[in-house]
C-alpha cells in the first residue's frame, strides 16, 4: 500500500471526505431551478407548454445568429448565447447527466486546482464548446446543455491523472483507453440520438480542460 506524503494528504482527504464545493452546488442548482420551471410549465401549471421553446429561443446557442442569417431577439444575444446555452437543458435526464459530472468531477478537480481555476475551466470550456459547435456543425438547430463545461472537467481530470502517472513512472495506457472510451461513447450516442448529440461542444470543452490542466501543472 502506498502512503500519501504530508503534502498529498490534504488533497486526498478533501477529495475523499468532503462533498462537492458549495459554488458547484449553486451552479448546478441554478440549472436545476431553470429546468424545474420549464418542466412544470409543460405540465400546464403555469406559463404554458411553449415556455421551454421561448427559453431556448432566448438563451440557446444559435449558429445562424453569427452569420446574420437570423436577427437577434435582443441586443448582444450573439455574445450572451456563448454562455447562456449551458444553463438550459432538454429535460430532467439531460440535466441529471451533466449535473452528476459537474458535481463529482468538480469536487475532484477543485481539490487539486482550487475553486477559481475550476470556475475558469468551466467558463472557458463552455465558450470553447459553443465556438467548436459553431465551427463544425453544419445545421441550424440550437444547442443547449452544460456538456461542454462537463467535458472541460473531464479533460482537466485526465490531464491531472496523466501528469501524476508520468511522475510516478506509470503507463499512460489507462488515460488513452479512457479517451478512446469517450470517443466511442460519443459515436454511439450520436447514432442513438439520430445526430442529436452536440459532440462538437464536447470536443471543444475537452480540449480546453486538457490544455489548461497541463498549463496549471507547469505553473
Secondary structure, DSSP 8 states (H G I E B T S, - for coil): -----HHHHHHHHHHHHS-S-HHHHHHHHHHHHHHHHHHHHHTTSSS-TTHHHHHHHHHSB-GGGTTTSS--SSTTHHHHHHHHGGG--SSHHHHHHHHHHHHHHHHHHHHHH-HHHHHHHHHHHHHHHHHHHHHH------B--SHHHHHHHHHHHHHHHHHHHHHTT--SHHHHHHHHHHHHHHHHHHHHTTT---HHHHHHHHHHHHHHHHHHHH-
